[in-house]
Amino acid sequence: MPSSVALLAKYTPAAVASDAPLAVLGVDGVVVLEGEARVPARLVRLSARGKWTRDLRVPEGTREAVAHLASRYSIVWASEWGPNAHVALAGVLGLPATPWPYLPVQFDKLAAIRQYAGDRPWVWIDDPVVDLAPLPDDPGGVVVRVDPERGLAGLDLAAIDQAVSAHGASTTRKSS
């Protein structure tokens, strides 16, 4: 039987259906907190298809933050949670029944994000320890590092929206 690593290597993320910019989300430290929380959070038991369970903290306001992002962006997961992210988080975050695509990467995610995004504007929201290599001066999109003790609850989503819009407009001008 092939290993899960071998199976993930063969996975091709589904294309998103809309022309909206992409929001690429990590899970740990972004929508769930494993360590200390510096914001109000509730402890929830998460499971993916009953194969495993984990007790993690979900900061207050995370469901609303994800809904905000989903109303403006096509969401793609980029997390070690892989296909389990959507399944495990659907109930607590109010996610749609059809899972969002995921990028099968755990580290050095930037290359996969750039390839998947192509010419469309994107924002990558993740905790600070996900890439082993330093980010280039111009990563090609907007990179937002969250405080892993606050997650999405510590972000100014309006500022992120403005940064993505500005980056998309400058990319359009460069390619014209």
C-alpha positions as CSV (number, residue, x, y, z in Angstrom):
1,M,0.0,0.0,0.0
2,P,1.4,3.4,-1.0
3,S,2.4,5.7,1.9
4,S,0.4,8.9,2.6
5,V,3.5,10.9,1.4
6,A,3.4,9.0,-2.0
7,L,-0.3,9.6,-2.3
8,L,0.1,13.4,-1.6
9,A,2.9,13.6,-4.2
10,K,0.3,12.5,-6.8
11,Y,-2.4,14.9,-5.7
12,T,-3.2,17.8,-7.9
13,P,-5.1,20.6,-6.2
14,A,-8.4,21.4,-7.8
15,A,-8.7,24.7,-9.6
16,V,-10.9,27.3,-7.9
17,A,-14.0,28.2,-9.8
18,S,-14.0,32.0,-9.4
19,D,-11.7,34.7,-10.6
20,A,-11.4,36.1,-7.1
21,P,-8.0,36.6,-5.5
22,L,-6.7,33.6,-3.5
23,A,-6.3,33.4,0.2
24,V,-4.0,30.6,1.1
25,L,-4.4,29.6,4.8
26,G,-2.3,27.6,7.2
27,V,-4.1,25.9,10.0
28,D,-1.9,25.6,13.1
29,G,-1.4,29.0,14.6
30,V,-3.8,30.6,12.2
31,V,-7.3,29.1,12.7
32,V,-6.4,26.8,15.6
33,L,-3.9,27.4,18.4
34,E,-2.0,24.6,20.0
35,G,-0.1,26.5,22.6
36,E,-1.0,29.4,24.8
37,A,-3.7,31.8,23.5
38,R,-3.3,35.5,24.1
39,V,-6.9,36.1,22.9
40,P,-10.2,34.6,24.1
41,A,-10.5,31.1,22.6
42,R,-12.6,28.1,23.2
43,L,-11.3,24.6,23.4
44,V,-12.8,22.3,20.8
45,R,-12.4,18.6,20.0
46,L,-11.6,18.2,16.3
47,S,-11.8,15.1,14.3
48,A,-11.4,14.1,10.6
49,R,-13.6,11.2,9.7
50,G,-13.2,9.8,13.2
51,K,-9.7,8.6,12.5
52,W,-8.1,11.0,15.1
53,T,-9.2,13.6,17.5
54,R,-7.3,16.6,18.9
55,D,-8.3,19.2,21.4
56,L,-7.3,22.7,20.1
57,R,-8.2,26.3,20.8
58,V,-10.1,28.3,18.3
59,P,-9.9,32.0,18.9
60,E,-13.1,33.9,19.2
61,G,-13.9,35.7,15.9
62,T,-12.1,33.1,13.8
63,R,-15.3,31.8,12.3
64,E,-16.2,35.4,11.3
65,A,-12.7,36.1,10.0
66,V,-12.8,33.0,7.8
67,A,-16.3,34.0,6.5
68,H,-14.9,37.4,5.7
69,L,-12.0,35.9,3.7
70,A,-14.3,33.4,1.9
71,S,-16.6,36.3,0.8
72,R,-13.7,38.1,-0.9
73,Y,-11.3,35.3,-1.9
74,S,-11.1,31.8,-3.2
75,I,-9.7,29.8,-0.2
76,V,-7.0,27.2,-0.5
77,W,-5.4,25.4,2.5
78,A,-1.6,25.1,2.7
79,S,-1.0,23.0,5.8
80,E,0.3,19.8,7.1
81,W,-3.4,19.0,7.8
82,G,-3.8,18.3,4.0
83,P,-7.2,17.0,3.1
84,N,-8.2,16.8,6.8
85,A,-8.2,20.6,7.3
86,H,-11.6,21.2,5.7
87,V,-13.2,18.1,7.2
88,A,-12.0,18.7,10.7
89,L,-12.7,22.4,10.8
90,A,-16.0,22.5,8.8
91,G,-18.3,22.5,11.9
92,V,-16.5,24.9,14.1
93,L,-15.8,27.4,11.3
94,G,-19.0,27.0,9.3
95,L,-17.3,25.9,6.1
96,P,-19.1,24.9,3.0
97,A,-19.9,21.2,2.3
98,T,-17.6,21.1,-0.7
99,P,-14.0,21.1,0.6
100,W,-11.6,23.9,-0.4
101,P,-8.6,22.7,-2.3
102,Y,-5.3,22.2,-0.5
103,L,-1.7,22.4,-1.5
104,P,0.2,19.3,-0.6
105,V,3.1,21.1,1.1
106,Q,4.2,21.4,4.7
107,F,7.4,23.6,4.3
108,D,8.8,25.8,1.6
109,K,5.2,26.6,0.5
110,L,5.9,29.8,-1.5
111,A,6.8,28.0,-4.7
112,A,3.7,25.9,-4.6
113,I,1.5,29.0,-3.9
114,R,3.1,31.0,-6.7
115,Q,2.6,28.1,-9.2
116,Y,-1.0,27.5,-8.1
117,A,-1.9,31.2,-8.1
118,G,-0.5,31.9,-11.6
119,D,-1.3,35.5,-12.5
120,R,-4.1,36.0,-9.9
121,P,-3.5,38.1,-6.8
122,W,-3.0,36.2,-3.6
123,V,-2.5,36.5,0.1
124,W,-0.8,33.8,2.1
125,I,-1.7,33.8,5.8
126,D,0.3,31.5,8.0
127,D,2.4,31.2,11.1
128,P,6.0,32.4,11.1
129,V,7.7,29.0,11.1
130,V,6.4,27.4,7.9
131,D,9.2,28.2,5.4
132,L,12.7,27.1,5.9
133,A,14.1,29.5,3.3
134,P,13.9,33.3,3.7
135,L,11.2,35.0,1.6
136,P,12.3,37.0,-1.4
137,D,11.9,40.8,-1.3
138,D,9.0,40.4,-3.8
139,P,7.2,37.1,-3.1
140,G,4.7,37.8,-5.9
141,G,1.8,38.3,-3.5
142,V,1.0,39.4,0.0
143,V,2.5,37.3,2.8
144,V,0.9,37.7,6.3
145,R,2.6,36.1,9.3
146,V,0.3,35.7,12.2
147,D,1.1,35.6,15.9
148,P,0.5,31.9,16.7
149,E,-0.9,32.9,20.1
150,R,-3.6,35.0,18.4
151,G,-4.2,33.4,15.0
152,L,-6.7,35.2,12.6
153,A,-8.1,37.1,15.6
154,G,-5.0,39.2,15.7
155,L,-5.2,40.4,12.1
156,D,-6.6,43.6,10.5
157,L,-8.6,42.0,7.6
158,A,-9.4,45.3,6.0
159,A,-5.7,46.1,5.8
160,I,-5.1,42.7,4.2
161,D,-7.9,43.4,1.7
162,Q,-6.3,46.7,0.8
163,A,-2.8,45.2,0.4
164,V,-4.1,42.4,-1.9
165,S,-6.0,45.0,-4.0
166,A,-3.0,47.2,-4.2
167,H,-0.7,44.3,-5.1
168,G,-3.2,43.0,-7.8
169,A,-3.4,46.5,-9.3
170,S,0.4,46.8,-9.4
171,T,0.7,43.4,-11.0
172,T,-1.8,44.3,-13.6
173,R,0.1,47.5,-14.4
174,K,3.4,45.6,-14.7
175,S,1.9,43.1,-17.2
176,S,0.2,45.7,-19.3
